[in-house]
């Protein structure tokens, strides 16, 4: 069942592994099967944060009480109240070339961008073209399972070496788009951590 898949984070909020809930979650003890052979990475931590990959439900914190093979037992100690912010702020540095299209701006056509980072809540990107704070546009996100075209709003701009960097938040996402973005960010986080460990 897809809803039982969680991203396991360390105490600083960095992604460690993906885990699948085994059994019930109505008590204080949860059984989690650690996927992708990451059990050794998980066991280097005593406390973990859990974010659901598929839904926007609450996140949890727990303490590892025992392990066997690729299974851990967690004593869930609290529900985080900042789940929405934690999920949206889980940001990954990722570089891809893409396109933006105007919605409220006074320009026409399309413009090229290069991403700086991506989260479930927004994107930072570079472009040679001038955009205005508050302007809304559509951006193509090519790193999801299928490329997404989503609406975003420019929050701020910062001059950089070769172009201006813009930070934008996603607006008016439907549930499916949120899930695709969240899965993509989580997967990119895990891949980035795997490369850093090599």
N, C-alpha and C positions, 0 to 999 in steps of 0.2 A: 504494500500500500504506500503510494508516493508520499502521503502526508507524514509518514513515520521517518522520513529522512531528515537528518539535522546536520548542519555544519558545526563541527567542534572547534571552538576557539580557545586560545590560551588566555591568561588573565589580562593581557594587554590588548586582546581583541584580534590577534593574528590567527588566520585560519591554519588548523593543523591537519584535519582529516574530515571525512564524511562518515557519519554513523547512522545505522538503521535500528530503530527501536524494536526490541523483541518483547512481546507481552504487553502487560497493562502499564498505564502511566498515571493511574489514579491514586497511587500510594507514594510514599517518599523515596522508594527505591526503584530505579529504572535499570533494565538490562539493555545494553547497546552493543550491537555488532559493529566493530570498526572495519570499514571497507578499504580497499586498495592497498592492503598490506602495511597500513600506517600504525599498527598497534604499538610498536616500540616508540614512535614519536609521541603518541598520546600518553604513554606511561611515564614519560619524563615530567609530566605535570600532575599536580595533586588536585587542583581545581580547574574546572572547565566551564565555558559558557556554551550554550546550545541555541542555535538559531534555526528555525524551520526553513527548509529550502522551498517548500511548496506553498505555504500559506503565511499570512501576516499575523498569525497568532502570537502569543507571548513567547519571550525567550526565557531560558532557565539558566540557573547556575547550579553546579553540583560538585561534590567531592567524590573522587574515586575511592571506593571502599575495598574492592577486590577485582581481580582480573583472571581470566583463563583463556588461553589461546587468543582468539581475536575478539573476545567478549570482555566488556567491563561492566561492573555494577556501580552505579552512581547514586549517592544520596543527594536528592535534589533539595537544595537548601532555600531557594527563593525564586520568585518570578521577578524578572527585571521590569520595571515600569517604563524604562526608556527604550523599549524594543523598537518602536518605529524609528527613532533617531539612530539607534545602534545599527539597525539593518540598512537604513539609507546611507549612513556614514561609513559603512564598510566599503572602502575605496581601494581600487587597484590601479596601479600605473600600467597603462596599456597604450601602445602606439599603433594606430591604423589610420589610413587615409579614407576620407568619406566626403559626403556632400551635405550641404544645408540648402533649404528652400525658404523663401520669405512667407510669413503669414501677416505680420503687422508692419514690417519694414517698408521703406519707400524704394527698395531696389527690386529688380526682377531677375528671373532665371534661377541659376544655381551657383553656388560657390564651393570651392574645395576647402576642406579643413584637414588638420591632422590632430588626432586626439592626444591628450596628455594623461588623463585618468578618467575612470568611469566608476560610478557607484549605482546602486539601485535608485538613488534619488536624483542623479544628475550627471553631467559630463563637463570636463574642462578640455578646451581645444584651442589650437592656434589657427589663425587665418591672417592673410595679408589685407583682408577687406575690413572696412569699418562697420561696426555694429553698435547699436545703442542699448544702454541698460534699460531693461523693461521690454525690449523688443521680443516678440515671439516668432519662432521659426520651427521648421521641421528638420530633424537630423536623421540620417540613416545610420543605424548601429549594425555593423556587419559581423560582430563577434558573437551574436546569439545563434542558436541552432538554425534559425532562418532569419535573414536580415530583417530588422525592424525599422519602420519609419515612425518616429515619435515626436510629439510636440515638446518644446522646451522654451524657457524664458531666460534671457540674459540677466544675470545677477550682478556681475562686476567684470571689469577688464583690468589687465595688467600688462604693461609693455614688457616684451621679452627680447632676446637677442635678434631673432630672425623674423618675428611677427608679433602680433598682439595675442595674448592668451585671454580667453573668455571663460568664465565659469557660468554654467547654466543649470537650472533645475528643471526636471521633467514635470510636465503638467498634464492633467486630464488623461492619465494612463488608465487603461482598462485592466481588469484583474489578470488576464492572460499576458498582457505586456509586462506587468509588474513581475509575474512569475518568471518569464523568459529573461528579463534583465537580472533578477536576483540570482537565478541559476547560473547565468553567464558570469556575473561578478564572483560568485562563490567558486566556480570552476577555475576562473583565471587566478583567483587568490591561491587556490591549492596548487595549480601548476607553477605559479611563481615561487611558492615556498619550496616545491620539489626541486626546482632549478637551483635555488639558493643553497639547498642542502647538499648538492653534488660537489 
